[in-house]
Amino acid sequence: MENFFDRLPEGVAPFLLITVFSLLIGLSQRRLHLNRDTNYFGTDRTFTLVGLLGYILYLFEPTHFSLFAGGGLVFAVLLSINYVYKIGQFRNYGMTSIVTALITYCMGPLVVLTPTWFYVSVVVIVLLLTEMKSTFVELAQKMNNDEFITLAKFLLISFIILPMLPDEEIIVGIHLTPYRIWLATVIVSGISYVSYLMRQYIFPGSGILASGLIGGLYSSTATISIMARKCRTAPSQQLPDYVTAMFLAVSMMFLRLMIVIALFNTQVFDTLLLPLLILMLISLFIAGGLYMQSRKTRVKPQKEDREEVQNASDNPLEFKVALIFALLYIVFTFVTHYTLNFAGTKGLTLLSFVSGLGDITPFILNLLEGNFANISIHILAISCLQAVLSNNLVKMFYAMGFSGNRPELRKGLWLGFGILSLFNVALLLWI
């Protein structure tokens, strides 16, 4: 495209771009007001002429912008008169069209002076915001009273608290700093927050299977525990969906781990990418097999079933949750450090299996962040896979125990987690 524009006579490319962009913005304004009787400022022809006017005035005085600024001032006065009239006649206080017209007036200098990605992004954002008014209204209606408080918490822990923390070791010889503790907390909370937003606003009434996918990104252990409790009283025809959703949650755990490992240790990520990807695909394959096997007996879950699974997890940005994670990270840092000092790699192997009894994320993050001079990347990768193996076996027993050990679940859980564990062991031996 740039080569095409280079062949055109000087000034033709900006002229064409400004005309097309201004026309597109004007067309979006016409569509927006197509079925409205209220007065509004211009549409396709008006906005095209506004964009060309700004470009012409800019070309007459491109150094000091005097003509462009003067024309913009006059244009702003005319828009103000139109706005006052609109308020008086129609009690309509919206300013979207006026602000859009001012942006269109600036299209000439934008195309000439700014990079392509910038002015194209401006046009895209204007078009999207024009078309998405109803979407924003629906989104605002769905949001609860605490949602912006939750967002403020994320901004607080990410961009205010984190930069203020020192990156100096608390205890000499132990690779533990306030900054790294909170960085791990922020990243894990951020991934969970994305899952929370998806559950709340993108898939608000999601069924059991979608809840397994989204919940697994948040916490696969919590999701499986909640689903297993629901299985205790669920009809037999619904149980295959719950088991399928459990393995979907496990598959999202592998995706979550890949993201975290990639952010904290690229060397370990290079070693574990293929094993984790294989385990993720195996989990999805097991879930797909269970889904296809039980499709003849599947029944639609009740509304209360969907709501309970959907609300399985608490808000990930509660300070209590963040502090608990930070505390676990600190505990695993000390335990790992002294385990390696007194028991070596054999102790680390035992610790990796023990960590699987709970949330393995603090343990794995500690391995990735720790400055272990005598531990190779290979050993770190093996420890991560051992923790995953242990954690998946624990999830199997959670699923059996919390569901009341229902006979209908045994075959799917034993077979699914058995296959996953065998592949996990094979990958441990392979790497």
Secondary structure as the mmCIF struct_conf table of DSSP 4:
data_model
#
loop_
_struct_conf.conf_type_id
_struct_conf.id
_struct_conf.beg_label_comp_id
_struct_conf.beg_label_asym_id
_struct_conf.beg_label_seq_id
_struct_conf.end_label_comp_id
_struct_conf.end_label_asym_id
_struct_conf.end_label_seq_id
HELX_RH_AL_P HELX_RH_AL_P1 GLU A 2 ARG A 7
BEND BEND1 LEU A 8 LEU A 8
HELX_LH_PP_P HELX_LH_PP_P1 PRO A 9 PRO A 9
TURN_TY1_P TURN_TY1_P1 GLU A 10 GLY A 11
HELX_RH_AL_P HELX_RH_AL_P2 VAL A 12 LEU A 32
TURN_TY1_P TURN_TY1_P2 HIS A 33 ASN A 35
BEND BEND2 THR A 38 THR A 38
HELX_RH_AL_P HELX_RH_AL_P3 ASP A 44 PHE A 60
BEND BEND3 GLU A 61 GLU A 61
TURN_TY1_P TURN_TY1_P3 PRO A 62 HIS A 64
HELX_RH_AL_P HELX_RH_AL_P4 SER A 66 PHE A 90
HELX_RH_AL_P HELX_RH_AL_P5 THR A 96 TYR A 105
TURN_TY1_P TURN_TY1_P4 CYS A 106 CYS A 106
HELX_RH_AL_P HELX_RH_AL_P6 MET A 107 LEU A 113
BEND BEND4 THR A 114 THR A 114
HELX_RH_AL_P HELX_RH_AL_P7 THR A 116 GLU A 131
TURN_TY1_P TURN_TY1_P5 MET A 132 MET A 132
HELX_RH_AL_P HELX_RH_AL_P8 LYS A 133 LYS A 142
TURN_TY1_P TURN_TY1_P6 ASN A 145 ASP A 146
HELX_RH_AL_P HELX_RH_AL_P9 GLU A 147 LEU A 156
HELX_RH_PI_P HELX_RH_PI_P1 ILE A 157 ILE A 161
HELX_RH_AL_P HELX_RH_AL_P10 LEU A 162 MET A 164
BEND BEND5 LEU A 165 LEU A 165
BEND BEND6 GLU A 168 GLU A 168
BEND BEND7 ILE A 170 ILE A 171
TURN_TY1_P TURN_TY1_P7 VAL A 172 GLY A 173
BEND BEND8 ILE A 174 ILE A 174
HELX_RH_AL_P HELX_RH_AL_P11 PRO A 178 LEU A 197
HELX_RH_PI_P HELX_RH_PI_P2 MET A 198 ILE A 202
BEND BEND9 PHE A 203 PHE A 203
TURN_TY1_P TURN_TY1_P8 PRO A 204 GLY A 205
HELX_RH_AL_P HELX_RH_AL_P12 ILE A 208 CYS A 231
TURN_TY1_P TURN_TY1_P9 ARG A 232 THR A 233
BEND BEND10 ALA A 234 ALA A 234
HELX_RH_3T_P HELX_RH_3T_P1 SER A 236 GLN A 238
HELX_RH_AL_P HELX_RH_AL_P13 LEU A 239 PHE A 264
HELX_RH_AL_P HELX_RH_AL_P14 THR A 266 GLN A 293
TURN_TY1_P TURN_TY1_P10 SER A 294 THR A 297
HELX_LH_PP_P HELX_LH_PP_P2 LYS A 300 GLN A 302
HELX_RH_AL_P HELX_RH_AL_P15 LYS A 303 GLN A 310
TURN_TY1_P TURN_TY1_P11 ASN A 311 ASN A 311
BEND BEND11 SER A 313 SER A 313
TURN_TY1_P TURN_TY1_P12 PRO A 316 LEU A 317
HELX_RH_AL_P HELX_RH_AL_P16 PHE A 319 SER A 355
TURN_TY1_P TURN_TY1_P13 GLY A 356 LEU A 357
BEND BEND12 GLY A 358 GLY A 358
HELX_RH_AL_P HELX_RH_AL_P17 THR A 361 GLU A 369
TURN_TY1_P TURN_TY1_P14 ALA A 373 ASN A 374
HELX_RH_AL_P HELX_RH_AL_P18 ILE A 377 PHE A 402
TURN_TY1_P TURN_TY1_P15 SER A 403 GLY A 404
HELX_RH_AL_P HELX_RH_AL_P19 PRO A 407 TRP A 430
#
